[in-house]
């Protein structure tokens, strides 16, 4: 079954907007675990506008489900993750001032860089997933540099799904099938929701994990986080 990792960045954004420790990011991570999430995802950025370095250390020590840390592989980021030893590190090509992830790595142009970083993270005992656009060439490039998985950027899928669900799925088929063919693990994330998640999993049941944050937190405003996780798990 596809695993659900809850990205809790938005909870940290809410906390930081007011100062103090409300909501409590660590407690929220523990609650996600208690309510059935298979993992917790964070994306610490250099400006700490949501997740802080201290959050990363606190969560790593407290949770028992998979810890997935996303980020651009600067030397500072690599030091952080090799210190924490999360189960998975997801490499994203974001610039420091980027609002959110909106494109994947060019794994061909960045082959040497990604191979070196992947090797360093493997030495630290981390599974490596590379965030890519849904093209077979980028998937093959990730395999070539030694990645364990790719995470397909599903923003375009979610956008097209609203008007043409079948076309949205077919847009992702070549990349998803290429990952399956070459034995590369497959994750997916960005703008997945209760409306578009199940069709994606039905089309590509070999997806290992989905990482969802913004939409889960938005749904939790109405449903509560316990019920929201329950409903997302039901889609999987």
HELIX and SHEET records of a PDB file:
HELIX    1   1 UNK A    9  UNK A   18  1                                  10    
HELIX    2   2 UNK A   25  UNK A   34  1                                  10    
HELIX    3   3 UNK A   53  UNK A   62  1                                  10    
HELIX    4   4 UNK A   75  UNK A   84  1                                  10    
HELIX    5   5 UNK A  111  UNK A  123  1                                  13    
HELIX    6   6 UNK A  136  UNK A  144  1                                   9    
HELIX    7   7 UNK A  155  UNK A  161  1                                   7    
HELIX    8   8 UNK A  165  UNK A  181  1                                  17    
HELIX    9   9 UNK A  197  UNK A  203  1                                   7    
HELIX   10  10 UNK A  214  UNK A  223  1                                  10    
HELIX   11  11 UNK A  225  UNK A  235  1                                  11    
SHEET    1   A 9 UNK A   3  UNK A   7  0                                        
SHEET    2   A 9 UNK A  39  UNK A  42  1                                        
SHEET    3   A 9 UNK A  66  UNK A  71  1                                        
SHEET    4   A 9 UNK A  88  UNK A  91  1                                        
SHEET    5   A 9 UNK A 127  UNK A 132  1                                        
SHEET    6   A 9 UNK A 149  UNK A 153  1                                        
SHEET    7   A 9 UNK A 185  UNK A 189  1                                        
SHEET    8   A 9 UNK A 209  UNK A 212  1                                        
SHEET    9   A 9 UNK A   3  UNK A   7  1                                        
END                                                                             
